[in-house]
Amino acid sequence: MEVSLGARRGLRDNRVAVPLPKEYPSPAPPPSPVVIHHLAGWRRRVLRPPALLVRAWTSTLRFELSPAARHDLNCCTVPTVFVLWHNRLVVAAELFRRFRRTREVHALVSASRDGAWSEAFLQLAGLHAVRGSSSRGGREAARALVAVLQSGQDVGLTPDGPRGPAYGFKEGALIVARRAHAPMLLVGAAFDSACRLPSWDGLYLPQPFSRIRLECKLVPAAEVAERTAGELEQMLRTLSPDIPDPTPAI
């Protein structure tokens, strides 16, 4: 079928002009790599005296635990995610030293300069560090923790760290345990005599030779997938009662 010249001209006149964008938006810049800081030289050497002092101080503590809790700490031979509140961290190294002596325990430490001091202190206390954070580098840190568990070692995490809110169970520990198909051991500590620092978590400093009651709850790997962070938070809160009238730290 032929189209006349006038019809062709009419078709051209009726076309709608679509404006082109002046410029295409520039692609988002790639995220900057996470810089992991380490401590060396005199800075590391200056930590040795306080680390030895803390180790001597915590060695005087008296742990009380039920036969079931002792069994969970001593006899859980599979790679396990240990979970305790951030304000119980002072006793963590001594707890692992006494009850998990034959296994390495790795803790998540920030990649920042402050984290470098924490890493050196943990190593002097006998623990190992995995560097990363729950924000930047969080995926890399989670993958590193899963790799630690898959290699046959244990992981220790504080679900409310590093900045709170206190007694808030974040998803990180649950995600790591699920990806590694590892059980979780919730560890609670109740102090008979302790001071508390005016920090965001109210860090406990137990008195030398004081008594600490430990309570544990083992969450098998098959059950970890079914638990929510809210349920685990309630369980860990129950295992870790605060002392009624804490003595303020001087």
C-alpha positions as CSV (number, residue, x, y, z in Angstrom):
1,M,0.0,0.0,0.0
2,E,1.4,3.4,-0.9
3,V,1.4,6.4,1.4
4,S,1.1,9.8,-0.1
5,L,3.8,12.5,0.5
6,G,1.3,14.6,2.5
7,A,0.5,11.7,4.8
8,R,4.2,11.0,5.3
9,R,4.7,14.7,6.2
10,G,1.8,14.5,8.7
11,L,3.2,11.4,10.4
12,R,6.5,13.3,10.8
13,D,4.7,16.3,12.3
14,N,2.8,14.2,14.8
15,R,5.9,12.5,16.3
16,V,6.6,13.4,19.9
17,A,10.1,14.4,20.7
18,V,11.6,12.7,23.8
19,P,14.1,14.9,25.5
20,L,17.5,13.2,26.2
21,P,19.0,13.5,29.6
22,K,21.6,16.2,29.8
23,E,24.0,13.8,31.5
24,Y,24.0,10.3,33.0
25,P,24.5,10.0,36.7
26,S,28.0,9.0,37.6
27,P,28.2,5.5,39.2
28,A,28.6,5.3,43.0
29,P,32.3,5.0,44.0
30,P,33.3,1.6,45.3
31,P,33.5,1.3,49.1
32,S,36.9,2.0,50.6
33,P,38.7,-1.0,52.0
34,V,38.6,-1.5,55.7
35,V,42.0,-0.6,57.2
36,I,42.9,-3.0,60.0
37,H,45.3,-1.4,62.6
38,H,47.7,-3.5,64.6
39,L,49.8,-2.7,67.7
40,A,53.6,-3.2,67.7
41,G,56.8,-2.0,69.4
42,W,56.7,-0.2,72.7
43,R,52.9,0.1,72.6
44,R,52.6,-3.6,72.7
45,R,55.2,-4.0,75.4
46,V,53.5,-1.4,77.6
47,L,50.4,-3.6,77.7
48,R,52.3,-6.6,79.2
49,P,52.3,-5.4,82.9
50,P,48.6,-4.6,83.1
51,A,47.7,-7.8,81.2
52,L,49.7,-9.9,83.7
53,L,48.0,-8.0,86.6
54,V,44.5,-8.7,85.2
55,R,45.5,-12.3,84.7
56,A,46.7,-12.6,88.3
57,W,43.6,-10.8,89.6
58,T,41.1,-13.0,87.7
59,S,43.0,-16.2,88.7
60,T,41.8,-15.5,92.3
61,L,38.1,-15.6,91.3
62,R,36.0,-18.6,92.5
63,F,33.6,-20.0,89.8
64,E,30.6,-21.9,90.9
65,L,28.6,-23.9,88.4
66,S,26.2,-26.8,88.2
67,P,27.3,-30.2,86.9
68,A,25.3,-29.6,83.7
69,A,27.0,-26.2,83.1
70,R,30.4,-27.8,83.8
71,H,29.7,-30.5,81.3
72,D,28.6,-28.0,78.6
73,L,31.8,-26.0,79.1
74,N,34.2,-29.0,79.4
75,C,32.7,-31.6,77.2
76,C,31.3,-29.8,74.2
77,T,34.0,-31.0,71.7
78,V,32.4,-29.6,68.5
79,P,33.2,-26.0,67.4
80,T,30.9,-23.7,69.4
81,V,29.8,-20.1,69.5
82,F,30.1,-18.9,73.0
83,V,27.8,-15.9,73.8
84,L,28.0,-13.6,76.9
85,W,27.0,-10.0,77.6
86,H,29.7,-7.3,77.0
87,N,29.8,-6.3,80.6
88,R,31.0,-9.8,81.6
89,L,34.1,-9.6,79.4
90,V,36.5,-9.3,82.3
91,V,36.0,-12.9,83.3
92,A,35.9,-14.3,79.7
93,A,39.6,-15.1,79.4
94,E,39.8,-16.8,82.7
95,L,36.7,-18.8,82.0
96,F,38.0,-20.1,78.7
97,R,41.4,-20.7,80.3
98,R,39.9,-22.9,83.0
99,F,37.2,-24.8,81.1
100,R,38.3,-24.7,77.5
101,R,42.0,-25.2,77.9
102,T,42.5,-27.5,75.0
103,R,40.7,-25.4,72.4
104,E,41.5,-22.0,70.9
105,V,38.9,-19.3,71.3
106,H,38.6,-16.4,68.8
107,A,36.9,-13.1,69.6
108,L,35.7,-10.4,67.2
109,V,37.6,-7.1,67.7
110,S,37.1,-3.8,65.9
111,A,39.5,-3.0,63.0
112,S,40.1,0.5,64.4
113,R,43.1,1.8,66.3
114,D,41.2,1.2,69.6
115,G,40.7,-2.4,68.4
116,A,44.4,-2.8,68.0
117,W,44.9,-2.2,71.7
118,S,42.1,-4.7,72.4
119,E,43.6,-7.3,70.1
120,A,47.0,-7.0,71.8
121,F,45.5,-7.3,75.2
122,L,43.4,-10.3,74.3
123,Q,46.5,-12.1,72.9
124,L,48.4,-11.4,76.1
125,A,45.4,-12.9,77.9
126,G,45.6,-16.1,75.8
127,L,42.8,-15.4,73.4
128,H,42.8,-14.9,69.6
129,A,41.3,-12.0,67.6
130,V,39.3,-11.8,64.4
131,R,39.4,-8.2,63.2
132,G,36.3,-6.5,61.8
133,S,33.1,-4.8,63.0
134,S,29.4,-5.1,62.9
135,S,29.1,-2.2,60.4
136,R,32.0,-1.7,58.0
137,G,33.7,-4.9,57.2
138,G,30.9,-6.8,58.9
139,R,30.5,-9.4,56.1
140,E,34.2,-10.1,56.0
141,A,34.3,-10.5,59.8
142,A,31.4,-12.9,59.7
143,R,33.1,-15.0,57.0
144,A,36.3,-15.1,59.0
145,L,34.4,-16.2,62.1
146,V,32.6,-18.9,60.1
147,A,36.0,-20.1,58.8
148,V,37.3,-20.3,62.4
149,L,34.4,-22.6,63.3
150,Q,34.8,-24.7,60.2
151,S,38.5,-25.2,61.1
152,G,37.5,-26.7,64.4
153,Q,38.0,-23.9,66.8
154,D,35.6,-21.9,69.1
155,V,34.3,-18.4,68.8
156,G,33.3,-16.0,71.6
157,L,30.9,-13.1,70.9
158,T,29.1,-10.4,72.8
159,P,25.7,-9.8,71.1
160,D,25.3,-6.3,72.6
161,G,28.8,-5.1,71.6
162,P,30.6,-3.0,70.8
163,R,28.5,0.0,71.6
164,G,25.2,-1.3,72.8
165,P,22.4,-1.0,73.7
166,A,23.3,-3.1,76.7
167,Y,21.5,-6.5,76.8
168,G,20.3,-6.1,73.3
169,F,20.9,-9.3,71.2
170,K,22.0,-8.4,67.7
171,E,21.7,-10.8,64.8
172,G,25.5,-11.2,64.2
173,A,26.1,-14.2,66.6
174,L,23.0,-15.9,65.3
175,I,24.0,-15.5,61.7
176,V,27.5,-16.8,62.3
177,A,26.2,-19.9,64.1
178,R,23.7,-20.6,61.4
179,R,26.2,-20.3,58.5
180,A,28.7,-22.6,60.3
181,H,26.0,-25.0,61.5
182,A,27.4,-24.7,65.0
183,P,25.8,-24.8,68.4
184,M,25.6,-21.8,70.6
185,L,26.5,-21.8,74.3
186,L,24.9,-19.0,76.2
187,V,27.1,-18.2,79.3
188,G,25.7,-16.2,82.2
189,A,27.6,-14.8,85.2
190,A,26.2,-13.6,88.5
191,F,28.6,-11.7,90.8
192,D,28.5,-11.8,94.6
193,S,30.8,-8.8,95.0
194,A,31.7,-6.4,92.1
195,C,32.1,-2.8,91.1
196,R,30.7,-1.4,87.9
197,L,32.2,1.2,85.6
198,P,30.1,4.1,84.3
199,S,30.3,2.8,80.8
200,W,27.5,2.2,78.4
201,D,27.3,-1.4,79.5
202,G,28.1,-1.0,83.2
203,L,31.2,-3.2,83.0
204,Y,31.5,-5.5,86.0
205,L,34.8,-5.6,87.9
206,P,34.6,-8.5,90.4
207,Q,36.4,-8.1,93.6
208,P,39.5,-10.4,94.1
209,F,38.7,-13.8,95.6
210,S,35.0,-13.1,95.1
211,R,32.5,-15.8,93.9
212,I,30.9,-15.9,90.4
213,R,28.1,-18.2,89.7
214,L,28.1,-19.5,86.1
215,E,25.0,-20.7,84.3
216,C,24.9,-22.1,80.7
217,K,22.3,-22.9,78.2
218,L,23.3,-25.0,75.2
219,V,21.4,-24.4,72.0
220,P,22.1,-27.3,69.6
221,A,22.9,-26.5,66.0
222,A,19.6,-27.9,64.8
223,E,17.8,-25.6,67.1
224,V,19.8,-22.4,66.2
225,A,17.9,-22.1,62.9
226,E,14.6,-22.0,64.7
227,R,15.5,-19.5,67.4
228,T,15.0,-15.7,67.1
229,A,17.3,-13.1,68.5
230,G,14.6,-12.0,70.9
231,E,14.3,-15.5,72.3
232,L,18.0,-15.8,72.8
233,E,18.1,-12.4,74.4
234,Q,15.6,-13.4,77.0
235,M,17.4,-16.6,77.7
236,L,20.7,-14.8,78.2
237,R,19.1,-12.1,80.4
238,T,17.8,-14.9,82.7
239,L,21.2,-16.5,83.0
240,S,22.9,-13.2,83.9
241,P,21.0,-11.4,86.7
242,D,22.4,-8.0,87.8
243,I,23.4,-7.6,91.4
244,P,20.6,-5.7,93.3
245,D,22.7,-2.7,94.4
246,P,26.0,-2.6,92.5
247,T,28.9,-0.9,94.2
248,P,30.1,2.0,92.0
249,A,33.7,1.8,90.8
250,I,35.9,4.5,92.2
